[in-house]
C-alpha cells in the first residue's frame, strides 16, 4: 500500500501589505544585528559570565 503526501493548497501571491511587512521586518532585523555587532565591538572582546 503506497502512502501519498497530503494535498497542499496552492500558495496565493503575496499582497502589497504582506510585502510591506516583510520589508519592514527585514529592515528591523538588519538594524538589530548591526546594533548587536556594534555592542560586541565596543566591549572589546570581553566575555560574559553567562
N, C-alpha and C positions, 0 to 999 in steps of 0.2 A: 504494500500500500504506500503510495507516494504522498509526501507532505508538500503542500504548496504554500508559499508565503501568503500572508493575508493581503488583501487588496488595500492599496493606499490611495487616498483621494489625491487628485492632481493638485499641485501647488498653484495657487492663484498668483497672478503677478502682484508685486508689492505696490501698495498705494503710495501716493505722494507723502502722506502723513507718516507711513512706516519708514519710507526712505529718509525723511527728515529726522525721525527719532534715531535711526541707525547712525546717521551722520553726527548727530548731537552726542550720542553715547561714545562713538569712536573718538571724537574730539576731546571729550571729558576723560576718557581712558588715557589718551596720549598725554594730556596735561598732567594727570595724576602720576603717570610713570616718570615724566620729566621732573616733577617736583620731588618724588622719592629719590631719584638718582642724584639730584642736587643736594638733598639732605644727606645722603650717604657720602658724597664727596666732601661736604662740609665737616662731617665727623672725622674725616681723615683716616679712615681705616680702623677706628675704634670699634671693637666688637662688644655687643651687649651680652649681659649675663643670662639671657633667656634661653 
